[in-house]
Amino acid sequence: MARISINNMRFYAHHGCFEEERKIGTWFTVDASFEYDASQAVATDDVLQAVNYASVYQLIAKEMKTPSHLIETVAVRIRDSLSSAFPQITDIRIRLSKLRPPIGGEIESVSVEI
């Protein structure tokens, strides 16, 4: 098994409970990791046998474009989309962080892990 991690992907998106957040948008980061049986890819050194992390990134970017009230919803949607698009991957972990959330204090980020 191989664990692939794609870290600190940055997206400007429109997620949040407040209407202004969904209208104006803000910055988010996403960390994604997953396992898959890479033995065939390793044996052949063939990218077509591997899970292409550029394709994983594109799927995550697509999901980040759909506004949601909760970052939990977005994280689950990303996990489910990855699972559907790449049935060979297992143990998917998503960490989605909203940078500088508007909650009345000096906070770097709020995160959810699925």
CORKA-V156313 format. One record per residue. N is the residue number from 1. RES is the residue in three letters. PHI is phi in whole degrees, 0 to 359 (NA if undefined). BURIAL is b if it has 16 or more other ideal C-beta (glycine too) atoms within 10 Angstrom, else e. D_LAST is the distance of its C-alpha to the last C-alpha in Angstrom with 1 decimal. Layout:
BEGIN
N|RES|PHI|BURIAL|D_LAST, N|RES|PHI|BURIAL|D_LAST
END
This chain:
BEGIN
1|MET|NA|e|20.5, 2|ALA|240|e|19.4, 3|ARG|251|e|16.2, 4|ILE|257|b|16.0, 5|SER|234|e|14.4, 6|ILE|242|e|14.9, 7|ASN|245|e|14.9, 8|ASN|58|e|15.7, 9|MET|289|b|16.2, 10|ARG|250|e|17.8, 11|PHE|221|b|18.2, 12|TYR|266|e|20.4, 13|ALA|218|b|19.0, 14|HIS|238|b|19.7, 15|HIS|251|b|16.8, 16|GLY|157|b|17.7, 17|CYS|282|e|19.3, 18|PHE|273|e|22.7, 19|GLU|303|e|24.8, 20|GLU|298|e|25.9, 21|GLU|298|b|22.3, 22|ARG|288|b|22.1, 23|LYS|278|e|25.7, 24|ILE|277|e|25.8, 25|GLY|87|e|22.3, 26|THR|199|b|20.9, 27|TRP|271|e|19.2, 28|PHE|227|b|15.5, 29|THR|237|b|14.1, 30|VAL|228|b|11.3, 31|ASP|246|b|10.7, 32|ALA|229|b|9.7, 33|SER|220|e|10.7, 34|PHE|201|b|11.7, 35|GLU|248|b|14.7, 36|TYR|203|b|17.7, 37|ASP|284|e|21.3, 38|ALA|266|b|23.1, 39|SER|300|e|26.4, 40|GLN|292|e|28.1, 41|ALA|296|b|27.1, 42|VAL|293|e|28.4, 43|ALA|296|e|31.5, 44|THR|259|e|32.5, 45|ASP|53|e|31.1, 46|ASP|245|e|30.3, 47|VAL|299|e|27.5, 48|LEU|291|e|27.7, 49|GLN|268|e|26.5, 50|ALA|261|b|23.5, 51|VAL|277|b|20.2, 52|ASN|284|e|21.3, 53|TYR|289|e|18.9, 54|ALA|293|e|21.0, 55|SER|292|e|20.1, 56|VAL|299|b|16.4, 57|TYR|301|e|17.0, 58|GLN|300|e|19.1, 59|LEU|294|b|16.6, 60|ILE|296|b|14.0, 61|ALA|301|e|17.1, 62|LYS|297|e|18.0, 63|GLU|294|b|14.9, 64|MET|292|b|15.2, 65|LYS|281|e|18.7, 66|THR|269|e|18.0, 67|PRO|299|e|18.2, 68|SER|218|b|16.0, 69|HIS|287|e|16.4, 70|LEU|247|e|12.9, 71|ILE|291|b|10.4, 72|GLU|299|e|7.8, 73|THR|298|e|9.9, 74|VAL|295|b|10.0, 75|ALA|298|b|6.4, 76|VAL|293|b|6.6, 77|ARG|298|b|10.1, 78|ILE|297|b|9.6, 79|ARG|302|b|7.7, 80|ASP|295|e|10.5, 81|SER|294|b|13.1, 82|LEU|296|b|12.6, 83|SER|298|e|12.8, 84|SER|288|e|15.9, 85|ALA|286|e|17.5, 86|PHE|229|b|17.3, 87|PRO|297|e|17.7, 88|GLN|282|e|18.6, 89|ILE|271|b|15.2, 90|THR|226|e|13.1, 91|ASP|47|e|10.2, 92|ILE|281|b|8.1, 93|ARG|234|e|5.7, 94|ILE|237|b|5.2, 95|ARG|239|b|6.5, 96|LEU|245|b|8.6, 97|SER|238|b|11.6, 98|LYS|264|b|14.6, 99|LEU|276|e|17.7, 100|ARG|49|e|20.5, 101|PRO|294|b|19.3, 102|PRO|278|e|22.5, 103|ILE|239|e|22.4, 104|GLY|83|e|25.8, 105|GLY|205|e|25.4, 106|GLU|272|e|25.1, 107|ILE|230|e|21.3, 108|GLU|291|e|20.0, 109|SER|195|e|16.5, 110|VAL|235|e|13.7, 111|SER|232|b|10.1, 112|VAL|229|b|6.6, 113|GLU|240|e|3.8, 114|ILE|241|b|0.0
END
